[in-house]
Amino acid sequence: MSLLESITFNEAGLVPAIAQDAATGRVLMMAWMNEEALEQTQETGFAHYYSRSRRKQWMKGESSGHVQKVIDMYLDCDGDTMLLIIEQTGPACHTNRKSCFYKKRQDDQWVNTEEPLK
């Protein structure tokens, strides 16, 4: 079975992809991939995703320079979620933070745990 045949894409033809920092193990972001994004990722060695809002492919860092070099890829047991082990250049989040996961639950509210990079 090929790599693509092993993946269970949702009804929109997408699969969630979690980007994890290879050096720290920190989860940096989650984005969506379609078959084309997965193929481009394999061909280039850099993470490509599908933007649901813009309805188009994009390479992480194509405008910011904050690229994600893919070190390894994993598929979960159900075949419906990808894990990309990456080397991140610059911040991963569009808010200029290292990770998109910077809001922490504290009592009944979300508290920012990280300030944007300067």
N, CA, C and O atoms as CSV, one atom per row, in Angstrom:
chain,resi,resn,atom,element,x,y,z
A,1,MET,N,N,0.855,-1.185,0.000
A,1,MET,CA,C,0.000,0.000,0.000
A,1,MET,C,C,0.899,1.245,0.000
A,1,MET,O,O,1.866,1.317,0.758
A,2,SER,N,N,0.574,2.214,-0.848
A,2,SER,CA,C,1.377,3.433,-0.942
A,2,SER,C,C,1.123,4.346,0.253
A,2,SER,O,O,0.175,4.158,1.015
A,3,LEU,N,N,1.984,5.325,0.392
A,3,LEU,CA,C,1.846,6.294,1.477
A,3,LEU,C,C,0.474,6.977,1.432
A,3,LEU,O,O,-0.207,7.070,2.453
A,4,LEU,N,N,0.075,7.449,0.265
A,4,LEU,CA,C,-1.211,8.138,0.145
A,4,LEU,C,C,-2.384,7.208,0.414
A,4,LEU,O,O,-3.374,7.621,1.017
A,5,GLU,N,N,-2.285,5.958,-0.025
A,5,GLU,CA,C,-3.365,4.995,0.187
A,5,GLU,C,C,-3.541,4.632,1.662
A,5,GLU,O,O,-4.607,4.169,2.069
A,6,SER,N,N,-2.504,4.840,2.448
A,6,SER,CA,C,-2.556,4.523,3.870
A,6,SER,C,C,-3.236,5.610,4.695
A,6,SER,O,O,-3.589,5.384,5.853
A,7,ILE,N,N,-3.419,6.779,4.107
A,7,ILE,CA,C,-3.973,7.924,4.838
A,7,ILE,C,C,-5.477,8.006,4.624
A,7,ILE,O,O,-5.966,7.870,3.502
A,8,THR,N,N,-6.200,8.226,5.705
A,8,THR,CA,C,-7.643,8.424,5.633
A,8,THR,C,C,-7.913,9.919,5.618
A,8,THR,O,O,-7.925,10.573,6.661
A,9,PHE,N,N,-8.127,10.448,4.426
A,9,PHE,CA,C,-8.463,11.861,4.286
A,9,PHE,C,C,-9.937,12.043,4.635
A,9,PHE,O,O,-10.744,11.141,4.408
A,10,ASN,N,N,-10.294,13.206,5.185
A,10,ASN,CA,C,-11.690,13.450,5.532
A,10,ASN,C,C,-12.511,13.716,4.270
A,10,ASN,O,O,-11.990,13.648,3.157
A,11,GLU,N,N,-13.794,14.019,4.452
A,11,GLU,CA,C,-14.698,14.217,3.306
A,11,GLU,C,C,-14.282,15.384,2.419
A,11,GLU,O,O,-14.679,15.445,1.256
A,12,ALA,N,N,-13.490,16.307,2.951
A,12,ALA,CA,C,-12.983,17.435,2.164
A,12,ALA,C,C,-11.636,17.111,1.513
A,12,ALA,O,O,-11.047,17.961,0.846
A,13,GLY,N,N,-11.151,15.881,1.706
A,13,GLY,CA,C,-9.871,15.482,1.118
A,13,GLY,C,C,-8.672,15.980,1.912
A,13,GLY,O,O,-7.582,16.139,1.364
A,14,LEU,N,N,-8.875,16.226,3.210
A,14,LEU,CA,C,-7.819,16.775,4.057
A,14,LEU,C,C,-7.502,15.849,5.224
A,14,LEU,O,O,-8.323,15.028,5.633
A,15,VAL,N,N,-6.296,16.005,5.747
A,15,VAL,CA,C,-5.870,15.286,6.941
A,15,VAL,C,C,-5.160,16.300,7.838
A,15,VAL,O,O,-4.354,17.089,7.346
A,16,PRO,N,N,-5.446,16.296,9.159
A,16,PRO,CA,C,-4.739,17.212,10.050
A,16,PRO,C,C,-3.272,16.803,10.174
A,16,PRO,O,O,-2.940,15.618,10.218
A,17,ALA,N,N,-2.405,17.813,10.228
A,17,ALA,CA,C,-0.968,17.587,10.369
A,17,ALA,C,C,-0.452,18.432,11.535
A,17,ALA,O,O,-0.594,19.655,11.555
A,18,ILE,N,N,0.138,17.753,12.485
A,18,ILE,CA,C,0.692,18.418,13.656
A,18,ILE,C,C,2.187,18.571,13.436
A,18,ILE,O,O,2.871,17.606,13.095
A,19,ALA,N,N,2.699,19.789,13.633
A,19,ALA,CA,C,4.136,20.046,13.494
A,19,ALA,C,C,4.755,20.097,14.879
A,19,ALA,O,O,4.338,20.880,15.732
A,20,GLN,N,N,5.763,19.245,15.094
A,20,GLN,CA,C,6.438,19.141,16.383
A,20,GLN,C,C,7.923,19.442,16.188
A,20,GLN,O,O,8.557,18.926,15.267
A,21,ASP,N,N,8.465,20.284,17.068
A,21,ASP,CA,C,9.869,20.663,16.997
A,21,ASP,C,C,10.758,19.458,17.291
A,21,ASP,O,O,10.603,18.812,18.327
A,22,ALA,N,N,11.687,19.152,16.390
A,22,ALA,CA,C,12.566,17.993,16.545
A,22,ALA,C,C,13.502,18.147,17.741
A,22,ALA,O,O,13.846,17.157,18.387
A,23,ALA,N,N,13.914,19.365,18.039
A,23,ALA,CA,C,14.882,19.585,19.116
A,23,ALA,C,C,14.246,19.571,20.503
A,23,ALA,O,O,14.828,19.048,21.452
A,24,THR,N,N,13.051,20.148,20.617
A,24,THR,CA,C,12.441,20.325,21.942
A,24,THR,C,C,11.255,19.406,22.204
A,24,THR,O,O,10.889,19.182,23.358
A,25,GLY,N,N,10.655,18.876,21.149
A,25,GLY,CA,C,9.451,18.069,21.306
A,25,GLY,C,C,8.186,18.899,21.449
A,25,GLY,O,O,7.096,18.342,21.585
A,26,ARG,N,N,8.310,20.212,21.420
A,26,ARG,CA,C,7.148,21.093,21.584
A,26,ARG,C,C,6.268,21.050,20.344
A,26,ARG,O,O,6.763,21.083,19.218
A,27,VAL,N,N,4.958,20.976,20.561
A,27,VAL,CA,C,4.008,21.061,19.454
A,27,VAL,C,C,3.942,22.529,19.035
A,27,VAL,O,O,3.675,23.408,19.854
A,28,LEU,N,N,4.188,22.779,17.758
A,28,LEU,CA,C,4.258,24.155,17.267
A,28,LEU,C,C,2.974,24.620,16.598
A,28,LEU,O,O,2.568,25.772,16.753
A,29,MET,N,N,2.342,23.729,15.860
A,29,MET,CA,C,1.134,24.146,15.149
A,29,MET,C,C,0.399,22.927,14.603
A,29,MET,O,O,0.911,21.807,14.608
A,30,MET,N,N,-0.798,23.180,14.141
A,30,MET,CA,C,-1.591,22.186,13.427
A,30,MET,C,C,-2.118,22.852,12.172
A,30,MET,O,O,-2.598,23.984,12.212
A,31,ALA,N,N,-2.028,22.157,11.078
A,31,ALA,CA,C,-2.558,22.665,9.814
A,31,ALA,C,C,-3.120,21.477,9.045
A,31,ALA,O,O,-3.043,20.337,9.504
A,32,TRP,N,N,-3.676,21.746,7.890
A,32,TRP,CA,C,-4.289,20.704,7.077
A,32,TRP,C,C,-3.424,20.401,5.865
A,32,TRP,O,O,-2.774,21.286,5.308
A,33,MET,N,N,-3.427,19.135,5.467
A,33,MET,CA,C,-2.737,18.714,4.244
A,33,MET,C,C,-3.735,17.977,3.353
A,33,MET,O,O,-4.596,17.240,3.832
A,34,ASN,N,N,-3.597,18.195,2.053
A,34,ASN,CA,C,-4.300,17.364,1.087
A,34,ASN,C,C,-3.241,16.523,0.371
A,34,ASN,O,O,-2.062,16.596,0.718
A,35,GLU,N,N,-3.635,15.746,-0.598
A,35,GLU,CA,C,-2.673,14.880,-1.289
A,35,GLU,C,C,-1.547,15.686,-1.914
A,35,GLU,O,O,-0.381,15.298,-1.827
A,36,GLU,N,N,-1.885,16.801,-2.540
A,36,GLU,CA,C,-0.867,17.621,-3.194
A,36,GLU,C,C,0.137,18.181,-2.184
A,36,GLU,O,O,1.340,18.194,-2.445
A,37,ALA,N,N,-0.350,18.638,-1.044
A,37,ALA,CA,C,0.547,19.174,-0.009
A,37,ALA,C,C,1.487,18.084,0.496
A,37,ALA,O,O,2.673,18.326,0.719
A,38,LEU,N,N,0.946,16.890,0.671
A,38,LEU,CA,C,1.767,15.779,1.127
A,38,LEU,C,C,2.836,15.426,0.094
A,38,LEU,O,O,3.990,15.177,0.444
A,39,GLU,N,N,2.449,15.406,-1.157
A,39,GLU,CA,C,3.405,15.109,-2.228
A,39,GLU,C,C,4.491,16.178,-2.302
A,39,GLU,O,O,5.669,15.857,-2.456
A,40,GLN,N,N,4.093,17.465,-2.191
A,40,GLN,CA,C,5.074,18.558,-2.238
A,40,GLN,C,C,6.019,18.491,-1.040
A,40,GLN,O,O,7.210,18.775,-1.168
A,41,THR,N,N,5.490,18.116,0.115
A,41,THR,CA,C,6.316,17.969,1.309
A,41,THR,C,C,7.365,16.883,1.084
A,41,THR,O,O,8.539,17.071,1.405
A,42,GLN,N,N,6.947,15.768,0.542
A,42,GLN,CA,C,7.879,14.669,0.272
A,42,GLN,C,C,8.926,15.059,-0.759
A,42,GLN,O,O,10.102,14.729,-0.608
A,43,GLU,N,N,8.505,15.757,-1.802
A,43,GLU,CA,C,9.418,16.125,-2.887
A,43,GLU,C,C,10.450,17.155,-2.453
A,43,GLU,O,O,11.613,17.067,-2.848
A,44,THR,N,N,10.040,18.141,-1.637
A,44,THR,CA,C,10.924,19.257,-1.290
A,44,THR,C,C,11.627,19.093,0.048
A,44,THR,O,O,12.689,19.676,0.264
A,45,GLY,N,N,11.046,18.304,0.948
A,45,GLY,CA,C,11.609,18.177,2.287
A,45,GLY,C,C,11.189,19.301,3.221
A,45,GLY,O,O,11.661,19.380,4.355
A,46,PHE,N,N,10.298,20.174,2.745
A,46,PHE,CA,C,9.769,21.272,3.551
A,46,PHE,C,C,8.253,21.160,3.623
A,46,PHE,O,O,7.606,20.727,2.670
A,47,ALA,N,N,7.695,21.555,4.762
A,47,ALA,CA,C,6.265,21.380,5.004
A,47,ALA,C,C,5.410,22.253,4.088
A,47,ALA,O,O,5.620,23.461,3.979
A,48,HIS,N,N,4.451,21.616,3.439
A,48,HIS,CA,C,3.438,22.276,2.628
A,48,HIS,C,C,2.086,21.915,3.215
A,48,HIS,O,O,1.887,20.803,3.705
A,49,TYR,N,N,1.170,22.850,3.163
A,49,TYR,CA,C,-0.153,22.649,3.747
A,49,TYR,C,C,-1.215,23.142,2.775
A,49,TYR,O,O,-0.913,23.704,1.722
A,50,TYR,N,N,-2.470,22.914,3.159
A,50,TYR,CA,C,-3.605,23.425,2.396
A,50,TYR,C,C,-4.366,24.401,3.278
A,50,TYR,O,O,-4.771,24.060,4.390
A,51,SER,N,N,-4.554,25.602,2.783
A,51,SER,CA,C,-5.309,26.618,3.514
A,51,SER,C,C,-6.790,26.491,3.176
A,51,SER,O,O,-7.194,26.655,2.024
A,52,ARG,N,N,-7.588,26.197,4.190
A,52,ARG,CA,C,-9.034,26.085,3.968
A,52,ARG,C,C,-9.642,27.448,3.685
A,52,ARG,O,O,-10.562,27.553,2.873
A,53,SER,N,N,-9.149,28.494,4.336
A,53,SER,CA,C,-9.729,29.834,4.136
A,53,SER,C,C,-9.367,30.413,2.772
A,53,SER,O,O,-10.203,31.050,2.131
A,54,ARG,N,N,-8.146,30.203,2.327
A,54,ARG,CA,C,-7.699,30.722,1.025
A,54,ARG,C,C,-7.926,29.720,-0.100
A,54,ARG,O,O,-7.817,30.058,-1.278
A,55,ARG,N,N,-8.244,28.479,0.279
A,55,ARG,CA,C,-8.482,27.403,-0.683
A,55,ARG,C,C,-7.313,27.211,-1.650
A,55,ARG,O,O,-7.485,27.142,-2.867
A,56,LYS,N,N,-6.114,27.126,-1.059
A,56,LYS,CA,C,-4.933,26.910,-1.905
A,56,LYS,C,C,-3.795,26.305,-1.097
A,56,LYS,O,O,-3.776,26.347,0.133
A,57,GLN,N,N,-2.844,25.738,-1.840
A,57,GLN,CA,C,-1.629,25.184,-1.249
A,57,GLN,C,C,-0.754,26.321,-0.752
A,57,GLN,O,O,-0.801,27.435,-1.272
A,58,TRP,N,N,0.035,26.025,0.251
A,58,TRP,CA,C,1.056,26.982,0.678
A,58,TRP,C,C,2.206,26.234,1.335
A,58,TRP,O,O,2.016,25.201,1.978
A,59,MET,N,N,3.393,26.775,1.158
A,59,MET,CA,C,4.553,26.237,1.838
A,59,MET,C,C,4.763,27.077,3.085
A,59,MET,O,O,4.815,28.304,3.002
A,60,LYS,N,N,4.885,26.438,4.233
A,60,LYS,CA,C,5.112,27.165,5.472
A,60,LYS,C,C,6.385,27.994,5.311
A,60,LYS,O,O,7.451,27.470,4.987
A,61,GLY,N,N,6.247,29.299,5.544
A,61,GLY,CA,C,7.384,30.202,5.458
A,61,GLY,C,C,7.619,30.800,4.085
A,61,GLY,O,O,8.611,31.502,3.889
A,62,GLU,N,N,6.728,30.540,3.119
A,62,GLU,CA,C,6.958,31.053,1.769
A,62,GLU,C,C,7.000,32.572,1.731
A,62,GLU,O,O,7.699,33.144,0.894
A,63,SER,N,N,6.269,33.239,2.615
A,63,SER,CA,C,6.330,34.712,2.636
A,63,SER,C,C,7.164,35.228,3.807
A,63,SER,O,O,7.807,36.271,3.687
A,64,SER,N,N,7.164,34.519,4.934
A,64,SER,CA,C,7.870,34.999,6.131
A,64,SER,C,C,9.319,34.525,6.200
A,64,SER,O,O,10.144,35.138,6.877
A,65,GLY,N,N,9.627,33.437,5.501
A,65,GLY,CA,C,10.949,32.834,5.616
A,65,GLY,C,C,11.051,31.862,6.781
A,65,GLY,O,O,12.111,31.277,7.005
A,66,HIS,N,N,9.969,31.682,7.525
A,66,HIS,CA,C,9.948,30.793,8.693
A,66,HIS,C,C,9.569,29.378,8.270
A,66,HIS,O,O,8.487,28.889,8.594
A,67,VAL,N,N,10.459,28.742,7.554
A,67,VAL,CA,C,10.180,27.442,6.951
A,67,VAL,C,C,10.279,26.306,7.964
A,67,VAL,O,O,10.852,26.455,9.043
A,68,GLN,N,N,9.711,25.179,7.587
A,68,GLN,CA,C,9.758,23.965,8.393
A,68,GLN,C,C,10.418,22.852,7.580
A,68,GLN,O,O,9.827,22.319,6.641
A,69,LYS,N,N,11.643,22.513,7.954
A,69,LYS,CA,C,12.334,21.390,7.312
A,69,LYS,C,C,11.825,20.111,7.972
A,69,LYS,O,O,11.902,19.959,9.191
A,70,VAL,N,N,11.312,19.205,7.167
A,70,VAL,CA,C,10.725,17.973,7.689
A,70,VAL,C,C,11.826,16.938,7.902
A,70,VAL,O,O,12.526,16.549,6.967
A,71,ILE,N,N,11.961,16.501,9.158
A,71,ILE,CA,C,12.945,15.498,9.537
A,71,ILE,C,C,12.346,14.104,9.436
A,71,ILE,O,O,13.003,13.162,8.994
A,72,ASP,N,N,11.083,13.986,9.852
A,72,ASP,CA,C,10.407,12.692,9.826
A,72,ASP,C,C,8.907,12.901,9.785
A,72,ASP,O,O,8.412,13.979,10.115
A,73,MET,N,N,8.196,11.885,9.384
A,73,MET,CA,C,6.736,11.933,9.329
A,73,MET,C,C,6.174,10.656,9.942
A,73,MET,O,O,6.692,9.559,9.729
A,74,TYR,N,N,5.093,10.829,10.711
A,74,TYR,CA,C,4.406,9.693,11.325
A,74,TYR,C,C,2.927,9.766,10.963
A,74,TYR,O,O,2.375,10.843,10.736
A,75,LEU,N,N,2.311,8.605,10.918
A,75,LEU,CA,C,0.878,8.487,10.710
A,75,LEU,C,C,0.304,7.789,11.935
A,75,LEU,O,O,0.848,6.781,12.385
A,76,ASP,N,N,-0.796,8.319,12.479
A,76,ASP,CA,C,-1.361,7.703,13.691
A,76,ASP,C,C,-2.018,6.362,13.366
A,76,ASP,O,O,-2.144,5.976,12.204
A,77,CYS,N,N,-2.429,5.669,14.418
A,77,CYS,CA,C,-2.941,4.299,14.298
A,77,CYS,C,C,-4.196,4.199,13.432
A,77,CYS,O,O,-4.429,3.166,12.803
A,78,ASP,N,N,-4.996,5.247,13.391
A,78,ASP,CA,C,-6.212,5.237,12.569
A,78,ASP,C,C,-5.950,5.696,11.144
A,78,ASP,O,O,-6.819,5.577,10.281
A,79,GLY,N,N,-4.763,6.216,10.897
A,79,GLY,CA,C,-4.408,6.702,9.567
A,79,GLY,C,C,-5.037,8.031,9.226
A,79,GLY,O,O,-5.095,8.407,8.055
A,80,ASP,N,N,-5.521,8.766,10.252
A,80,ASP,CA,C,-6.234,10.007,9.949
A,80,ASP,C,C,-5.603,11.270,10.551
A,80,ASP,O,O,-6.235,12.326,10.579
A,81,THR,N,N,-4.370,11.165,11.028
A,81,THR,CA,C,-3.646,12.336,11.529
A,81,THR,C,C,-2.155,12.148,11.266
A,81,THR,O,O,-1.588,11.090,11.537
A,82,MET,N,N,-1.537,13.195,10.734
A,82,MET,CA,C,-0.102,13.177,10.459
A,82,MET,C,C,0.634,13.899,11.582
A,82,MET,O,O,0.109,14.837,12.181
A,83,LEU,N,N,1.845,13.454,11.856
A,83,LEU,CA,C,2.750,14.140,12.776
A,83,LEU,C,C,4.022,14.412,12.005
A,83,LEU,O,O,4.681,13.486,11.533
A,84,LEU,N,N,4.370,15.697,11.876
A,84,LEU,CA,C,5.600,16.084,11.193
A,84,LEU,C,C,6.622,16.493,12.243
A,84,LEU,O,O,6.365,17.388,13.047
A,85,ILE,N,N,7.764,15.849,12.238
A,85,ILE,CA,C,8.867,16.233,13.101
A,85,ILE,C,C,9.708,17.199,12.266
A,85,ILE,O,O,10.229,16.840,11.210
A,86,ILE,N,N,9.828,18.425,12.761
A,86,ILE,CA,C,10.404,19.470,11.909
A,86,ILE,C,C,11.499,20.261,12.617
A,86,ILE,O,O,11.599,20.277,13.844
A,87,GLU,N,N,12.309,20.909,11.800
A,87,GLU,CA,C,13.245,21.931,12.264
A,87,GLU,C,C,12.639,23.258,11.829
A,87,GLU,O,O,12.540,23.538,10.634
A,88,GLN,N,N,12.238,24.066,12.786
A,88,GLN,CA,C,11.564,25.331,12.518
A,88,GLN,C,C,12.583,26.457,12.404
A,88,GLN,O,O,13.470,26.586,13.247
A,89,THR,N,N,12.457,27.263,11.369
A,89,THR,CA,C,13.241,28.479,11.228
A,89,THR,C,C,12.358,29.639,11.666
A,89,THR,O,O,11.329,29.895,11.039
A,90,GLY,N,N,12.735,30.343,12.722
A,90,GLY,CA,C,11.927,31.455,13.221
A,90,GLY,C,C,10.674,30.948,13.907
A,90,GLY,O,O,10.554,29.757,14.193
A,91,PRO,N,N,9.725,31.866,14.175
A,91,PRO,CA,C,8.495,31.464,14.851
A,91,PRO,C,C,7.593,30.635,13.933
A,91,PRO,O,O,7.586,30.814,12.715
A,92,ALA,N,N,6.839,29.731,14.545
A,92,ALA,CA,C,5.911,28.901,13.775
A,92,ALA,C,C,4.553,29.581,13.615
A,92,ALA,O,O,3.863,29.366,12.619
A,93,CYS,N,N,4.172,30.397,14.590
A,93,CYS,CA,C,2.839,30.996,14.613
A,93,CYS,C,C,2.802,32.315,13.829
A,93,CYS,O,O,3.764,33.082,13.833
A,94,HIS,N,N,1.679,32.555,13.164
A,94,HIS,CA,C,1.516,33.810,12.420
A,94,HIS,C,C,1.446,35.025,13.354
A,94,HIS,O,O,1.522,36.163,12.889
A,95,THR,N,N,1.301,34.795,14.669
A,95,THR,CA,C,1.314,35.886,15.653
A,95,THR,C,C,2.743,36.215,16.092
A,95,THR,O,O,2.951,37.011,17.007
A,96,ASN,N,N,3.715,35.600,15.436
A,96,ASN,CA,C,5.140,35.796,15.703
A,96,ASN,C,C,5.581,35.161,17.026
A,96,ASN,O,O,6.523,35.632,17.663
A,97,ARG,N,N,4.904,34.109,17.427
A,97,ARG,CA,C,5.288,33.341,18.608
A,97,ARG,C,C,5.909,32.024,18.164
A,97,ARG,O,O,5.688,31.568,17.042
A,98,LYS,N,N,6.688,31.418,19.053
A,98,LYS,CA,C,7.350,30.156,18.717
A,98,LYS,C,C,6.338,29.071,18.377
A,98,LYS,O,O,6.570,28.266,17.475
A,99,SER,N,N,5.218,29.043,19.091
A,99,SER,CA,C,4.194,28.020,18.904
A,99,SER,C,C,2.821,28.671,18.818
A,99,SER,O,O,2.590,29.731,19.400
A,100,CYS,N,N,1.927,28.044,18.102
A,100,CYS,CA,C,0.531,28.500,18.070
A,100,CYS,C,C,-0.177,28.169,19.382
A,100,CYS,O,O,-1.233,28.727,19.682
A,101,PHE,N,N,0.399,27.270,20.150
A,101,PHE,CA,C,-0.200,26.843,21.415
A,101,PHE,C,C,0.423,27.612,22.576
A,101,PHE,O,O,1.217,27.070,23.345
A,102,TYR,N,N,0.050,28.874,22.686
A,102,TYR,CA,C,0.595,29.739,23.730
A,102,TYR,C,C,-0.471,30.192,24.729
A,102,TYR,O,O,-0.167,30.922,25.672
A,103,LYS,N,N,-1.700,29.768,24.529
A,103,LYS,CA,C,-2.783,30.111,25.450
A,103,LYS,C,C,-3.047,28.928,26.375
A,103,LYS,O,O,-3.324,27.819,25.918
A,104,LYS,N,N,-2.957,29.177,27.686
A,104,LYS,CA,C,-3.123,28.126,28.676
A,104,LYS,C,C,-4.370,28.388,29.515
A,104,LYS,O,O,-4.650,29.523,29.902
A,105,ARG,N,N,-5.109,27.320,29.787
A,105,ARG,CA,C,-6.287,27.443,30.647
A,105,ARG,C,C,-5.837,27.736,32.064
A,105,ARG,O,O,-5.001,27.034,32.632
A,106,GLN,N,N,-6.400,28.767,32.607
A,106,GLN,CA,C,-6.143,29.113,34.005
A,106,GLN,C,C,-7.483,29.483,34.623
A,106,GLN,O,O,-8.065,30.524,34.320
A,107,ASP,N,N,-7.956,28.603,35.495
A,107,ASP,CA,C,-9.292,28.737,36.070
A,107,ASP,C,C,-10.313,28.764,34.934
A,107,ASP,O,O,-10.457,27.771,34.221
A,108,ASP,N,N,-11.013,29.859,34.750
A,108,ASP,CA,C,-12.052,29.901,33.722
A,108,ASP,C,C,-11.687,30.838,32.571
A,108,ASP,O,O,-12.568,31.410,31.929
A,109,GLN,N,N,-10.394,30.992,32.313
A,109,GLN,CA,C,-9.984,31.866,31.205
A,109,GLN,C,C,-8.703,31.341,30.545
A,109,GLN,O,O,-8.025,30.459,31.074
A,110,TRP,N,N,-8.401,31.898,29.398
A,110,TRP,CA,C,-7.181,31.571,28.675
A,110,TRP,C,C,-6.155,32.668,28.928
A,110,TRP,O,O,-6.457,33.853,28.788
A,111,VAL,N,N,-4.949,32.274,29.298
A,111,VAL,CA,C,-3.884,33.212,29.631
A,111,VAL,C,C,-2.727,33.003,28.648
A,111,VAL,O,O,-2.313,31.871,28.398
A,112,ASN,N,N,-2.211,34.105,28.096
A,112,ASN,CA,C,-1.056,34.017,27.199
A,112,ASN,C,C,0.179,33.640,28.009
A,112,ASN,O,O,0.481,34.268,29.024
A,113,THR,N,N,0.883,32.620,27.559
A,113,THR,CA,C,2.088,32.169,28.253
A,113,THR,C,C,3.366,32.592,27.538
A,113,THR,O,O,4.470,32.316,28.008
A,114,GLU,N,N,3.209,33.262,26.404
A,114,GLU,CA,C,4.359,33.598,25.577
A,114,GLU,C,C,4.074,34.905,24.838
A,114,GLU,O,O,2.986,35.098,24.295
A,115,GLU,N,N,5.052,35.786,24.826
A,115,GLU,CA,C,4.919,37.047,24.106
A,115,GLU,C,C,5.453,36.859,22.689
A,115,GLU,O,O,6.275,35.974,22.453
A,116,PRO,N,N,4.993,37.682,21.743
A,116,PRO,CA,C,5.530,37.600,20.380
A,116,PRO,C,C,7.034,37.902,20.380
A,116,PRO,O,O,7.525,38.687,21.191
A,117,LEU,N,N,7.741,37.269,19.465
A,117,LEU,CA,C,9.179,37.535,19.293
A,117,LEU,C,C,9.361,38.912,18.677
A,117,LEU,O,O,8.499,39.395,17.943
A,118,LYS,N,N,10.460,39.521,18.973
A,118,LYS,CA,C,10.720,40.878,18.426
A,118,LYS,C,C,11.593,40.841,17.223
A,118,LYS,O,O,11.902,41.886,16.652
